[in-house]
Amino acid sequence: MTTTTTPGLRRGLKVLGTLLITLSAVTPASSVFIIAPGVMGQAGTGAFLSFVLAAVVGVFMAFVYAELASAYPLSGGEYAVVARTLGRLPGFVTLGLILVTQLLIIAVIALGVGTYLAVLFPNLNGPVVGAVTVLAATVLACFDVKLNAWVTGIFLAIELVALLVVSGLGLAQPARPFTDLLAHPVIGDSVPASVGLIGAATAVAIFAYNGYGSAVYFGEETHNPHRGIARAILWALVITVVAELLPVTAVLLGAPSLPDLFGANNMMSYFITARAGSGVNTAISLAVALAILNAVLAIILITSRMVFSTGRDTAWPRVASRALATIHPRFGTPWIATLVVGVVGAVFCFVDEQFLLVVTGTTIVAVYALLCLGVISGRRNGSTAHAAYRMPLFPVAPVLALVALGYVVYENALDPNTGRPSLYVTVGIAVASVLYYVFVLRRKGNWELHGPADETG
């Protein structure tokens, strides 16, 4: 394994710090308040089953992530792992998919700030507020990663309290029995939610949980990463599922009127106001705005590590690669990569939000599939033989995950409005990545897979 000649990232995190940043990137509150309404709008009360199915896929994928991350706890994340288990071309396709997704999701999340600040400032310009949020988070992300772990931890505690309040409002006063969610899911008030709609909505629910595997990006900054990162991933999934599934269930059970809930411009605000009044809605909305800022910060931290790794691996022209691989001499962070990520994310805040959702909709499904193939290949060719964590009942998890992902792709292909266009975009990104690899990187022979100077295995 070739090692980098650039200064390494500073190992300043313990497993708890890595877990806090990872959970902040998942951002349970943002998922519940921004992404979950999309699932409910698509599947009605069947959203409960969509989130349960997504949690099952999450368990499979957490096992996959944990084993791969314990073998290769690298700042390049998914692309660095796939390149070492499946080969360089699949690795670069993974890079293309995850890079586009990560840069765009910063804007998707940041655009939610204006929505929830509108309870106090109704005339805010959403894209401007989102861009300012991204730039402010970018400045903070340039500082020491240990400081950022503490900041994200404090903000995370606030958003978890908000989710507990929402859960209590619904579970304390249920308007319908829990069995209705299991046996009689409906859209509106009485139209049955089909299996197809629930399956298609599962893709969005998977996206809502996504992020527990992001702990791998801090492998080069975490002590004892070969064991610690796997633990962080598994704990992140458990906490994420509980923190999101509980309030979603509470809203579906406790909403006074399902037609009013599904027809509201802001489903969560409708529910909270109906159950606790406008004052509580304002307080929780401000907490959610803070959670979104926290999520933007965490995602910028993650994406900047990946972009730093692409520079270290000379994925771009040498001048650009050298700049992106620069480490701040005082803070030990990839500060140029961080600034690039922040500026690009801020610009995307001015792009049509529906376009952003279409582009990011199914790319994560493709990345998950590549990781599943990677962990199977790693066992067969021995590239993950040194992994400190080995998933139970191999290969059950990756095989079942592939089956579930295949079903999600099938259901999305049947959706002409969002799902099918998203699949086309995913294929387009993959093709563009292949062309760049074949005609630029392979021809010049300058894509080298580097790791930290103290990498073992």
Secondary structure as the mmCIF struct_conf table of DSSP 4:
data_model
#
loop_
_struct_conf.conf_type_id
_struct_conf.id
_struct_conf.beg_label_comp_id
_struct_conf.beg_label_asym_id
_struct_conf.beg_label_seq_id
_struct_conf.end_label_comp_id
_struct_conf.end_label_asym_id
_struct_conf.end_label_seq_id
STRN STRN1 THR A 3 THR A 3
BEND BEND1 THR A 5 THR A 6
HELX_LH_PP_P HELX_LH_PP_P1 PRO A 7 ARG A 10
STRN STRN2 LEU A 13 LEU A 13
HELX_RH_AL_P HELX_RH_AL_P1 VAL A 15 VAL A 26
HELX_RH_AL_P HELX_RH_AL_P2 PRO A 28 SER A 30
HELX_RH_PI_P HELX_RH_PI_P1 SER A 31 ILE A 35
HELX_RH_AL_P HELX_RH_AL_P3 ALA A 36 ALA A 43
HELX_RH_3T_P HELX_RH_3T_P1 GLY A 44 GLY A 46
HELX_RH_AL_P HELX_RH_AL_P4 ALA A 47 ALA A 71
TURN_TY1_P TURN_TY1_P1 SER A 75 GLY A 77
HELX_RH_AL_P HELX_RH_AL_P5 GLU A 78 THR A 85
TURN_TY1_P TURN_TY1_P2 LEU A 86 LEU A 86
HELX_RH_AL_P HELX_RH_AL_P6 ARG A 88 LEU A 117
TURN_TY1_P TURN_TY1_P3 ALA A 118 LEU A 120
TURN_TY1_P TURN_TY1_P4 PRO A 122 ASN A 123
HELX_RH_AL_P HELX_RH_AL_P7 GLY A 126 ALA A 141
TURN_TY1_P TURN_TY1_P5 CYS A 142 CYS A 142
BEND BEND2 PHE A 143 PHE A 143
HELX_RH_AL_P HELX_RH_AL_P8 VAL A 145 ALA A 172
BEND BEND3 GLN A 173 GLN A 173
BEND BEND4 ALA A 175 ARG A 176
HELX_RH_AL_P HELX_RH_AL_P9 PHE A 178 ALA A 183
STRN STRN3 VAL A 186 ILE A 187
TURN_TY1_P TURN_TY1_P6 GLY A 188 SER A 190
STRN STRN4 VAL A 191 PRO A 192
HELX_LH_PP_P HELX_LH_PP_P2 ALA A 193 SER A 194
HELX_RH_AL_P HELX_RH_AL_P10 VAL A 195 TYR A 209
TURN_TY1_P TURN_TY1_P7 ASN A 210 GLY A 211
HELX_RH_3T_P HELX_RH_3T_P2 TYR A 212 PHE A 218
TURN_TY1_P TURN_TY1_P8 GLY A 219 GLU A 221
STRN STRN5 THR A 222 THR A 222
BEND BEND5 HIS A 223 ASN A 224
HELX_RH_AL_P HELX_RH_AL_P11 PRO A 225 GLY A 254
BEND BEND6 PRO A 256 PRO A 256
HELX_RH_AL_P HELX_RH_AL_P12 LEU A 258 GLY A 263
BEND BEND7 ASN A 265 ASN A 266
HELX_RH_AL_P HELX_RH_AL_P13 MET A 267 ALA A 276
HELX_RH_AL_P HELX_RH_AL_P14 SER A 278 ARG A 312
TURN_TY1_P TURN_TY1_P9 ASP A 313 THR A 314
BEND BEND8 TRP A 316 TRP A 316
HELX_RH_AL_P HELX_RH_AL_P15 ARG A 318 LEU A 324
TURN_TY1_P TURN_TY1_P10 ALA A 325 ALA A 325
TURN_TY1_P TURN_TY1_P11 PRO A 329 PHE A 331
BEND BEND9 THR A 333 THR A 333
HELX_RH_AL_P HELX_RH_AL_P16 TRP A 335 PHE A 348
TURN_TY1_P TURN_TY1_P12 CYS A 349 PHE A 350
BEND BEND10 VAL A 351 VAL A 351
HELX_RH_AL_P HELX_RH_AL_P17 GLU A 353 GLY A 361
TURN_TY1_P TURN_TY1_P13 THR A 362 THR A 362
HELX_RH_AL_P HELX_RH_AL_P18 THR A 363 ASN A 381
BEND BEND11 GLY A 382 GLY A 382
TURN_TY1_P TURN_TY1_P14 SER A 383 HIS A 386
BEND BEND12 ALA A 388 ALA A 388
TURN_TY1_P TURN_TY1_P15 PRO A 392 PRO A 395
HELX_RH_AL_P HELX_RH_AL_P19 VAL A 396 ALA A 413
TURN_TY1_P TURN_TY1_P16 LEU A 414 LEU A 414
TURN_TY1_P TURN_TY1_P17 PRO A 416 THR A 418
HELX_RH_AL_P HELX_RH_AL_P20 GLY A 419 TYR A 436
HELX_RH_PI_P HELX_RH_PI_P2 TYR A 437 LEU A 441
HELX_RH_AL_P HELX_RH_AL_P21 ARG A 442 LYS A 444
TURN_TY1_P TURN_TY1_P18 GLY A 445 GLY A 445
STRN STRN6 GLY A 451 GLY A 451
TURN_TY1_P TURN_TY1_P19 ALA A 453 ASP A 454
#
